[in-house]
Amino acid sequence: MSRIGKKPVQIPSGVTVTVNENTVSVKGPKGELSRTLSDLVEVAVEGEEAIVSTVEETTEANAQHGLSRTLVNNMVLGVSEGFEKKLELVGVGYRAALKGKNLELSLGYSHPVPYPAPENITFEVPDNTHITIKGISKEQVGQVAAEIRAKRPPEPYKGKGIRYEGEHVRRKLGKAAK
């Protein structure tokens, strides 16, 4: 078991981490997450720290160590603070609206595009061209944001489409007049 240069995961108050073989469960004020980690790593909870260590010294074990430590840290942050992604709709007539918990997008198609809210994910639409996706799982929040963006990704000529807030879209010139 190696722990040289390994950074432990800090556990804030109000969050409990339990380890059962390779399954790590994290409970906090925002919810509960659970994940099964690789056999090449072990997780131990000591006081207010979760220590992830490798079982053997191999390249694969070192890679799994970094991944597992980050996954445990994201679980702890998710149940204590939560994660969010923001999207912008750019284009004439591109709009978003909430229908109950679900999202309805007008993206220049002949029909509105519905997007049902997955479990543990909430949508906020502060105005009709911005969407905020919130949840406790960083992986799930990112996946939902990517799926919504894929409905109409930004195009390089006019820049129309759905983009992440602050994303830079490389523009092309198009036809040059002679």
PyMOL commands that set and color helices and strands:
alter all, ss='L'
color gray80, all
select helices_A, chain A and resi 59-80+138-150
alter helices_A, ss='H'
color red, helices_A
select strands_A, chain A and resi 9-10+16-20+23-28+31-36+41-46+49-54+83-90+95-99+102-106+113-115+121-124+130-135+161-164
alter strands_A, ss='S'
color yellow, strands_A
deselect
rebuild
show_as cartoon
